[in-house]
Amino acid sequence: MAEKKSEREQNSLWSAEVEKNLRVAFDSLPNAVPVMLFTEKGGSEVLNSAAQDLLRGFAKISKKVVLKEFDVKSEEARERNVTSAPTLIFDPDRYAIRYLGVPYGEEGRTLVGMILLIGYRTGNMSEPSLKVLKRINSRREVKVFVSPTCPYCPEQAINAVKCAIERPDIVALEIVDIQSNQEMANRYSAFSVPQTFANDILIAHGAQPEELFAVSLEKLEQQTVFIPETDAEVIETDVVIVGGGPAGLAAGIYTVRSGLRTAIIERGALGGQVATTPVVENYPGFARVPGKTLVDILTSHALEYVQIFQGEEVGVIQPGPPLEVRTGRRKFVARALILATGANYKKLGVAGEINFMGRGVSYCATCDGPLFKDRKVIVVGGGNSAVTEALHLHNIGVQVVMAHRRNSLRAQDHLAKNIFSNNIEVLWDTEVVEIRGKEKVEEVVLRNHRTGEDYPYPVQGVFVAIGYEPSVGLAKGLGVELSPEGFIKHDSHHRTNVSGVYSAGDVEGGYKQIVTAMGQGAEAALAVYEDLAHPYWTTDQEKQNSVARM
């Protein structure tokens, strides 16, 4: 039979073994941990008593836990701006860390972790996380909503504690128990935990790895992909890919899987235009997927293989061999280069266009057209792209009208005839000068150039089709030949006229779809592999000499 527990063990909050381990851990701390506990007479007796029992128990275990107790109506509470009970404040002379509620249940792990970290006065964070924290230069008021029954909450709470310890100058933290603070939880709509807010902005829903928490805190929005940084001034690799959109990410996966060391350089957001697309409905395998989610999936997959350098703009490229690619931070030395720099839709530049992007303003009928079935939209433009967009929208059941600033279409004759044979109305000598609405597009303001009249025109969508601007600045600098339309000219293997330089994606022109861009990226990657193994630019005599030397 098991021995009967002693009276002391029966009355204890924890077993003798747990108490022993806690005593060893706390007594080894190099610094004391001051804790201020604020309770309320006449308040919730259960919560206040539980907080007192818990903290008094910790203080009895080790002298390193220095507990002081106050009433929530005391002068000390007013000076500390404490308005609810129970509230715990940790080492207030050094840090701004509070716990609103009782850290029992799963949250006991949070309390122990806080005491240990504060006692050592270090967040014990990884070097990549510290680099991110150092970049934050403005105040962060953090709230982490937790529950004593949530096994994932301690991980997120400790992430926040680490940041508050490492950057006490800018990070103030409140860990909020939703069961003890239901009013605050309702105010923030924190109906599931953990949820993390910074400056009253939701930056994380769920637990995150430490590095992602730091980046979310920096960006003030939830991050789902962490890209490690490096201080290396020179990166020697086989392939450099400029552009982190679908074409570049796909190319990176395929080059590395072919055995080629690869680096992707992206000056802006990964994913290109896909990242700003609210919903993607034409990507095989996903009936509907947010553009940002699709980008995160692609990026996470690519990161399993390839090193990504985000936020670096390429300044100079020197042809090879070897090729040298320079950014503002480092130099890349490579055997081949893939330009996947993309193309941007030309914008109207009118009031409301940017505000309603993704809320009625679109640049891709193939992507967004089905969302407007049985609704009225206006297509802006008069060239091949605009006519093709208008016909596509008409064929899928969208009510279409075109606005063209000239008195005749610039599109090819057979396309223009289809507009008229399908009875699609064209507003001649007309341009959009403003886009209006509340939550989404409700009308445009049109200007008739013949009469000079401005007038409102009700529509639910605006499709801008006035052309593309391919990002070919780097290509021009290398001497890469362009097509008459301004896109990179290439052969069937995505080779340009410059040896060792390839292209992929929207910068080549074509259909400008996610799937085609990724396919082109894969093709370019496989072509690079084949050419590096059997260089197409090597003469027959050089090949013979190479064989003779082997």
C-alpha positions in Angstrom: 0.0 0.0 0.0 1.1 3.5 -0.7 2.0 5.5 2.4 -0.5 8.0 3.7 0.4 11.6 2.8 1.5 13.8 5.6 -0.8 16.6 6.7 1.6 19.1 5.3 1.5 17.5 1.8 -2.3 17.3 1.9 -2.6 21.1 2.7 0.1 22.1 0.2 -0.6 23.6 -3.3 1.9 21.1 -4.8 3.7 17.9 -3.9 6.9 17.8 -1.9 8.8 16.8 -5.0 7.5 19.9 -7.0 8.2 22.1 -4.0 11.8 20.8 -3.8 12.4 21.4 -7.5 11.0 24.9 -7.3 13.2 25.7 -4.3 16.3 24.6 -6.1 15.4 26.6 -9.2 14.5 29.8 -7.3 17.4 29.7 -4.8 19.8 29.5 -7.7 18.6 32.8 -9.1 21.3 35.5 -9.1 18.7 38.2 -8.4 15.6 38.6 -6.2 12.2 38.8 -7.9 10.0 41.5 -6.3 6.3 40.8 -6.8 3.5 43.2 -5.9 0.1 41.5 -5.3 -3.1 43.7 -5.3 -6.3 42.2 -4.0 -9.6 43.6 -3.1 -11.6 43.3 0.1 -15.2 42.7 -0.7 -14.2 41.5 -4.2 -14.3 37.9 -5.5 -13.3 36.0 -2.4 -12.4 32.9 -4.5 -10.0 34.8 -6.9 -8.4 37.0 -4.3 -7.8 34.1 -1.9 -6.4 31.9 -4.6 -4.0 34.6 -5.6 -2.9 35.1 -2.0 -2.4 31.4 -1.4 -0.5 30.9 -4.6 1.9 33.9 -4.2 2.4 33.4 -0.5 3.2 29.7 -1.2 5.9 30.8 -3.7 7.4 33.3 -1.3 7.6 30.6 1.4 9.5 28.3 -1.0 12.4 30.8 -1.5 13.5 34.1 -0.2 14.3 35.1 -3.8 10.6 35.7 -4.3 9.9 38.9 -2.4 6.2 39.4 -2.0 4.4 42.6 -1.0 0.6 42.8 -0.7 -1.7 45.8 -1.2 -5.3 46.5 -1.5 -6.6 47.7 -4.9 -8.0 50.8 -3.2 -4.6 51.7 -1.7 -2.4 54.7 -2.5 0.1 52.3 -4.0 -2.5 51.0 -6.4 -3.4 54.5 -7.5 0.2 55.3 -8.1 0.7 52.1 -10.1 -2.6 52.6 -12.0 -4.0 49.3 -10.7 -7.7 49.2 -11.1 -8.6 45.5 -10.9 -7.9 42.6 -8.6 -6.2 40.4 -8.4 -3.3 42.0 -10.2 0.4 41.0 -10.0 3.3 43.4 -10.9 6.8 42.0 -11.3 10.0 43.9 -10.5 8.4 47.2 -11.3 11.6 49.2 -11.0 13.0 47.4 -14.0 10.1 46.1 -16.1 6.5 46.8 -17.1 5.1 43.3 -16.6 1.7 42.6 -15.1 -0.6 39.6 -14.7 -4.3 40.3 -14.4 -5.9 37.4 -12.7 -4.7 34.2 -11.0 -1.9 32.3 -12.7 -3.1 28.8 -11.7 -3.7 25.7 -13.8 -1.7 25.8 -17.0 -0.8 29.4 -16.2 1.3 28.1 -13.3 3.9 27.4 -15.9 3.8 31.0 -17.0 4.3 32.2 -13.5 7.3 29.9 -12.9 8.8 30.9 -16.2 8.3 34.6 -15.4 10.0 34.3 -12.1 13.0 32.5 -13.5 13.5 34.9 -16.4 13.1 38.0 -14.2 15.5 36.4 -11.7 18.1 36.0 -14.3 17.2 39.4 -15.9 17.4 38.0 -19.4 14.9 36.9 -21.9 17.2 34.1 -23.1 16.1 34.8 -26.7 17.7 33.6 -29.9 20.0 35.9 -31.8 17.5 36.2 -34.7 14.8 37.3 -32.3 17.1 39.8 -30.6 17.9 41.3 -34.0 14.2 41.8 -34.7 13.6 43.4 -31.3 16.5 45.8 -31.8 14.8 47.2 -34.9 11.7 48.3 -32.9 11.9 52.0 -32.2 8.5 52.9 -30.8 6.4 51.9 -27.8 4.6 48.6 -27.7 1.7 48.1 -25.3 1.2 44.3 -25.3 -1.8 42.3 -24.0 -1.8 38.5 -24.1 -5.2 37.0 -23.3 -4.9 33.6 -21.6 -6.9 31.0 -19.7 -5.8 28.6 -16.9 -7.2 25.7 -19.0 -5.2 26.5 -22.2 -2.1 24.4 -22.7 -0.8 26.7 -25.5 -1.1 30.0 -23.6 2.1 29.7 -21.5 4.2 29.6 -24.6 2.8 32.8 -26.0 2.8 34.5 -22.6 6.5 33.7 -22.1 7.3 35.0 -25.6 5.8 38.3 -24.5 7.7 38.2 -21.1 11.0 37.7 -22.9 10.4 40.7 -25.1 9.4 42.9 -22.1 12.7 41.8 -20.3 14.9 42.4 -23.3 13.4 45.7 -24.3 12.0 47.3 -21.1 12.4 50.7 -22.7 9.6 50.1 -25.2 7.7 47.0 -24.3 5.0 47.0 -21.6 3.1 43.8 -21.0 -0.2 42.7 -19.5 -1.1 39.0 -19.4 -4.9 38.9 -19.0 -6.7 35.9 -17.6 -10.1 36.0 -19.5 -11.9 34.1 -16.7 -10.9 36.8 -14.2 -11.4 39.7 -16.6 -14.4 38.9 -18.7 -15.3 42.5 -19.4 -11.8 43.3 -20.9 -12.0 40.0 -22.9 -15.3 41.1 -24.3 -14.0 44.5 -25.2 -11.2 43.0 -27.2 -13.4 40.1 -28.6 -10.9 37.7 -27.1 -13.2 34.7 -27.1 -10.5 32.2 -27.8 -6.9 32.1 -26.4 -4.2 32.8 -26.7 -4.7 36.1 -28.5 -2.1 38.8 -28.5 -2.6 42.6 -29.0 0.0 45.3 -29.4 -1.1 48.9 -29.3 -4.7 47.5 -29.4 -4.0 45.8 -32.8 -4.4 42.0 -33.0 -1.0 40.7 -33.9 -1.3 37.0 -33.2 -4.1 34.4 -32.8 -2.7 31.3 -31.2 0.8 30.4 -30.0 3.8 31.3 -32.1 7.5 30.4 -32.2 9.6 33.0 -30.5 11.0 34.5 -33.7 7.5 34.9 -35.3 6.3 36.6 -32.1 9.1 39.1 -32.3 8.4 39.8 -36.0 4.7 40.2 -35.3 5.5 42.6 -32.6 7.7 44.6 -34.9 5.3 44.6 -37.9 2.2 45.1 -35.7 0.4 42.3 -37.7 0.4 38.6 -37.5 3.3 36.9 -39.2 3.3 33.3 -40.3 6.7 32.9 -41.8 10.1 33.8 -40.3 13.0 34.3 -42.6 16.4 34.0 -40.8 18.9 36.8 -41.5 22.6 36.6 -42.0 25.4 39.2 -41.6 27.6 37.5 -44.3 29.0 40.2 -46.6 29.7 37.7 -49.4 27.3 34.8 -50.4 28.8 32.3 -52.8 26.1 30.3 -54.6 25.3 28.6 -57.8 22.1 30.5 -58.7 20.8 33.9 -57.7 17.1 34.6 -58.3 15.9 38.2 -58.2 12.3 38.3 -57.2 10.3 36.5 -54.5 7.0 36.1 -56.3 5.5 32.8 -57.4 7.9 32.4 -60.3 11.0 33.1 -58.1 9.9 30.9 -55.2 9.1 28.0 -57.6 12.4 28.5 -59.3 14.2 28.3 -56.0 12.6 25.0 -55.0 13.5 23.5 -58.3 17.1 24.7 -58.5 17.9 23.4 -55.0 16.2 20.1 -55.7 18.4 19.8 -58.7 21.4 20.2 -56.4 22.2 23.9 -57.0 22.9 26.2 -54.1 20.4 29.1 -54.5 19.7 32.5 -53.0 16.5 34.5 -53.6 16.6 38.3 -53.3 13.3 40.2 -52.8 13.3 43.9 -52.1 9.6 44.0 -51.0 6.9 41.6 -49.8 7.3 38.0 -50.8 4.6 36.8 -53.1 4.3 39.9 -55.3 0.8 40.8 -56.3 -0.6 37.6 -54.9 0.2 38.8 -51.3 -2.3 41.7 -51.8 -5.0 39.6 -53.5 -7.9 39.1 -51.0 -9.1 35.8 -52.4 -7.6 33.5 -55.0 -10.2 31.2 -56.6 -8.3 29.9 -59.7 -5.3 28.2 -58.1 -5.6 24.4 -58.6 -6.2 22.5 -55.4 -7.8 25.5 -53.5 -11.4 26.4 -54.2 -10.9 29.7 -52.3 -7.7 30.8 -50.6 -6.6 34.2 -49.3 -3.6 35.5 -51.3 -1.5 36.0 -48.2 -2.2 32.4 -47.1 -1.2 31.0 -50.4 2.0 33.1 -50.3 2.8 31.8 -46.8 2.4 28.2 -48.0 4.7 28.9 -51.0 7.3 30.7 -48.9 7.3 28.0 -46.2 7.9 25.4 -48.8 10.7 27.4 -50.4 12.4 28.0 -47.1 12.8 24.3 -46.7 15.2 24.5 -49.6 16.5 28.0 -50.4 17.9 30.9 -48.5 15.8 34.0 -48.9 17.1 37.6 -48.5 14.1 39.9 -48.0 14.2 43.6 -47.9 17.4 43.9 -50.0 17.3 45.8 -53.3 19.7 44.8 -56.1 21.8 47.8 -57.2 24.4 46.4 -59.6 24.8 43.2 -61.5 28.1 42.4 -63.2 27.9 39.7 -65.9 30.0 36.6 -65.5 31.4 34.2 -65.2 31.0 34.4 -62.4 28.1 36.8 -62.0 28.2 39.3 -59.2 25.0 40.7 -57.7 25.3 43.5 -55.2 22.6 44.8 -52.8 23.0 47.5 -50.2 24.1 44.9 -47.7 26.2 42.3 -49.4 27.6 40.7 -52.6 26.4 37.5 -54.2 28.7 35.5 -56.5 26.9 33.0 -58.7 27.1 31.0 -61.9 23.6 31.8 -63.2 20.9 34.5 -62.6 17.2 34.2 -63.0 15.3 37.5 -63.3 11.8 37.0 -61.9 11.2 40.7 -61.2 7.6 40.6 -62.3 5.3 43.3 -63.7 3.0 45.7 -62.1 -0.5 46.7 -63.3 -0.6 50.3 -64.5 -2.9 52.2 -62.1 -5.3 55.0 -62.9 -3.9 57.2 -60.1 -7.3 58.6 -59.1 -8.9 59.2 -55.7 -10.2 56.0 -54.1 -8.3 53.6 -56.3 -5.9 52.5 -53.6 -8.4 52.6 -50.8 -10.8 50.2 -52.6 -8.2 47.8 -54.0 -9.5 44.4 -53.2 -12.9 45.9 -52.3 -14.2 46.4 -55.7 -11.1 47.6 -57.6 -9.4 44.8 -59.5 -6.7 44.4 -62.1 -7.4 40.8 -63.1 -10.7 39.6 -64.5 -9.6 36.0 -64.6 -8.7 36.2 -60.9 -11.6 38.2 -59.5 -14.3 38.1 -62.2 -16.4 35.3 -60.6 -16.9 37.4 -57.5 -18.9 39.9 -59.6 -21.4 37.6 -61.3 -24.8 39.3 -61.9 -23.2 42.6 -60.7 -22.4 45.7 -62.8 -18.8 46.6 -63.3 -16.9 49.1 -65.4 -13.8 48.1 -67.4 -11.3 50.9 -67.9 -9.2 50.9 -71.1 -9.5 50.3 -74.8 -6.6 48.0 -75.8 -6.4 44.3 -76.2 -6.2 43.7 -72.4 -9.3 45.8 -71.7 -11.4 44.2 -74.4 -10.3 40.7 -73.4 -11.1 41.4 -69.8 -14.5 42.8 -70.8 -15.4 39.8 -72.9 -14.3 37.4 -70.2 -16.4 39.1 -67.6 -19.4 39.2 -70.0 -19.1 35.5 -70.7 -19.2 34.6 -67.0 -22.3 36.5 -66.3 -21.0 39.9 -65.2 -22.9 43.1 -66.4 -20.1 45.0 -68.2 -19.7 48.5 -69.5 -16.4 49.9 -70.8 -15.0 53.4 -70.4 -12.4 54.5 -73.0 -10.9 58.0 -73.2 -10.7 57.9 -77.0 -13.5 57.6 -79.6 -12.3 54.2 -80.9 -10.9 51.0 -79.5 -7.1 50.4 -79.9 -7.7 46.6 -79.7 -7.3 44.3 -82.7 -10.3 44.3 -85.0 -11.6 40.8 -84.3 -11.6 41.6 -80.5 -13.3 44.9 -81.0 -16.0 43.3 -83.2 -16.8 40.9 -80.4 -17.5 43.8 -78.0 -20.1 45.1 -80.3 -21.6 41.7 -81.3 -22.1 41.0 -77.6 -23.8 44.3 -77.1 -21.3 45.5 -74.5 -21.8 49.2 -74.0 -18.7 51.5 -74.5 -18.6 55.0 -73.0 -16.5 56.9 -75.5 -14.3 59.8 -74.7 -14.8 59.0 -71.1 -12.4 58.4 -68.2 -12.8 57.5 -64.5 -11.7 60.5 -62.3 -12.7 59.1 -58.9 -13.9 55.9 -57.2 -16.4 56.2 -54.4 -18.0 54.0 -51.7 -18.2 53.2 -48.0 -17.0 49.7 -47.3 -16.7 48.8 -51.0 -17.1 50.4 -54.4 -20.5 51.9 -55.0 -19.9 54.3 -57.9 -17.3 56.0 -60.0 -17.2 59.6 -61.2 -16.8 59.8 -65.0 -15.6 62.7 -67.1 -16.8 63.1 -70.6 -14.1 64.8 -72.6 -16.4 66.1 -75.3 -18.7 67.9 -72.9 -16.4 68.4 -70.0 -19.1 67.1 -67.7 -18.3 65.1 -64.5 -21.1 62.8 -63.3 -21.6 59.8 -60.9 -22.1 56.3 -62.4 -23.2 53.5 -60.1 -21.2 50.3 -60.3 -20.1 47.6 -57.9 -16.7 46.9 -59.4 -13.9 48.6 -61.4 -11.6 46.6 -63.5 -8.5 48.6 -64.6 -6.9 47.2 -67.8 -4.6 49.9 -69.1 -1.5 47.8 -69.4 1.4 46.5 -67.5 4.8 47.9 -66.5 7.4 45.1 -66.4 10.2 45.5 -63.9 13.1 45.4 -66.4 15.5 48.0 -65.0 18.0 45.3 -64.0 17.6 43.5 -67.3 18.3 46.7 -69.2 21.4 47.3 -67.1 22.7 43.9 -68.1 22.0 44.5 -71.8 19.2 41.9 -71.9 17.1 42.3 -75.1 13.4 43.3 -74.6 10.4 42.6 -76.7 8.6 45.4 -78.6 6.1 45.5 -75.7 8.9 46.0 -73.2 9.1 42.5 -71.6 12.2 40.4 -71.4 12.8 38.5 -74.7 13.7 34.9 -74.1 13.9 31.5 -75.9 11.9 28.4 -75.1 14.3 27.6 -72.3 13.9 31.1 -70.7 17.4 32.0 -71.8 18.0 35.7 -72.5 20.6 37.0 -75.0 23.1 37.3 -72.1 24.9 34.1 -71.2 24.0 32.8 -67.8 21.0 35.1 -67.4 17.4 33.7 -67.5 13.9 35.0 -66.9 10.6 33.7 -65.6 7.2 34.9 -64.7 5.3 38.2 -65.5 8.5 40.0 -66.6 8.3 37.8 -69.7 4.7 38.9 -70.5 2.1 36.3 -71.4 -0.9 35.3 -69.3 0.2 36.7 -66.0 -1.4 34.0 -63.8 0.0 32.4 -60.7 0.1 28.9 -62.2 1.9 30.0 -65.4 4.4 32.1 -63.4 5.2 29.1 -61.2 5.5 26.8 -64.3 7.9 29.3 -65.9 9.9 29.4 -62.7 10.2 25.6 -62.7 11.2 25.6 -66.4 13.8 28.2 -66.0 15.3 26.4 -63.0 15.5 23.1 -64.9 17.1 24.9 -67.8 19.7 26.4 -65.5 20.5 23.0 -64.2 20.9 21.5 -67.7 23.0 24.4 -68.9 25.3 24.4 -66.0 25.9 20.7 -66.4 26.3 21.1 -70.2 26.9 24.8 -71.0 25.2 25.8 -74.2 27.6 28.7 -74.6 30.7 26.4 -74.7 32.2 25.9 -78.2 32.8 22.4 -79.5 36.6 22.9 -79.2 36.2 24.0 -75.6 34.2 20.9 -74.9 36.9 18.7 -76.5 39.6 20.4 -74.5 37.5 19.9 -71.3 37.1 16.2 -72.1 40.9 15.9 -72.8 41.7 17.4 -69.4 39.5 15.0 -67.5 
